[in-house]
Amino acid sequence: MARAWIAAVVGVGGFLAYVAGVVSLSSVLPALARPPLFWAVQFAFYAAAGILWVFPAKWLIVWVVRGRGA
């Protein structure tokens, strides 16, 4: 049961930090590409940001489940 609480706190805190990092980095996007390619740079950035959080979340979930004896 302790692992679930630890995972919840770490997961929520980590996700909030991740979102803050993505928001901070998004301010750099206009400097990377000018209007003709700006939409493509935005799409690639937000697609990657939307997928990359899954890997640490998966690790955290696996860690909790292993602690339950499964």
N, C-alpha and C positions, 0 to 999 in steps of 0.2 A: 504494500500500500504506500510506503514511503517513496518508492520509485515513481509512482504515478504523480504524486504531488511535486516531486523534484522536476519531473518531466514537464508538468504543467507550467511551473514557474519559469523554467529555462526556456520552454517552447514559446510562451507568450512574450517573455522578455527578448528572446532572440528574434522573434518575428517582428516585434516593434523596432528593434535595432536595424533589422534588415530593411524594413520599409523606410526608416529614416535615411539609411544609406542610399537606397534607390532614389528617393526624392532629392537628396543632396546631389547625387551624380547626374540626375536628369537636367540640372541647370547647366551642365557642360555640353549637352547635346547640340545646342545651336552653334557652338564653336567647331563642332566636328564636321558639319556639312551645311552647305548653303541650300536655299529653298528647293532646287530641283531634286536633290537627294535627301532632303531633311526627313520626309515621311518614311523613307526606307531605313534610315538610321534610327528613327524613333521606333519603328516597328520591330527591328532587330533587338534594340535595347530592351523594350518592354516585354517582348516575347521571351528573351533570355531571363530577364528578371522574374517573370511569371513562372518559369519552369525551375530555376535553380534553387528555390527555397525548398523544393520537394526532397532533395537529397539529405540535408540535415534533419528534416522532419522524419523521414523514413528511418534514419539511424536512431533517432530518439524513440520512435515507436518500437523498433526492434529491441532496443535496450530495456524498455518497460516490460515488454512481453517476455523476454528471457528471464526477468526477475520473478515472474509469476510461476516459474517451473514448467512452462509450456515447451 
